[in-house]
């Protein structure tokens, strides 16, 4: 009696080629359907910075996980994001296939530049990640600890020139927060603004300034090679494997994250916003994203849409008040 397997083989051999192809297609698992055929990532900064790096990683992860079929990145630099924001709000309204990647610096930039458009006019989707700042001094500095810095800062605030990024940016804001916690008027601090990390590093290691503030990832290589001495981190907790205390540990109750987030244009529907939020949540939960974020030292401070919207309102008020104290906002 023929074996059942032999009968099946005979039937397959007798099947016409077209029928065989259809049978194979029916038996094969269906290919994963991308959540978005096309997704546009709008970066309000030049290529190479933190927002651009975040967008490029998003592009790679969304393609790898097949969450999006085609991902396009557009860069529009200028004034810390204040140049690009009116275009995003005005020209891209109603486009539910577009996300802007930005963060704290854009929030402050629109205030400093007195932009008629604010992030409140976008559709906040999610806060993705944060980077801690670090306070450093040149390796040759007589300041050996955060306590030494605090003593010198209190004694002669004007003499304590601190280098950082653009005026009114997150580095400047952190120094103002530290001054406020120490009872030092914002108008008494000496902040030296630079257009990028490179010039700031040169000023610090060349002893042209007394100290510097930037993202940990910016100064980490110079700390590890001994060109800078790290005094304190602006995070709630220490970084894993990093022997640098927090500002709070040193008695300065200042916590600030240089957060990055994604926003959709205005005038999209609730269902469209929810669909974008679902996409972003699946991305940050993916092993591909988590592995890269950890490698880059990004802190997982994800906030979903509702919580992020509430946070954004509080952060705008806090940043606005700090910039007013600095004389950078009316």
Buried (B, 14 or more C-beta within 10 A) or exposed (E): EEEEEEEEEEEEEEEEEEEEEEEEEEEEEEEEEBBBEEBBBBBBBEEEBBBBBBBBBBBBBBBEBEBBBEBEBBBBBBBBBBBBBBBBBEEBBEBBBBBBBBBBBBBBBBBBBEBEBBBBBBBBBBBBBBBBBBBBBBBEBEBEBBBBBBEBBEEEBEEBBBBBBBBBBBBBBBBBBBBBBBEBEBEEBBBBBBEEBEBBBEBBBEEBBBBBBBBBBBBBEBBEEEBBBBBBBBBEEBBEEBEBBBBBEBEBEBBBBBBBBBBBBBEBEEEBBEBBBEBBBBBBEBEBBBEBBEEBBBBEBBBEBEEBBEBBEEBBEBBBEBBEBBEBBE
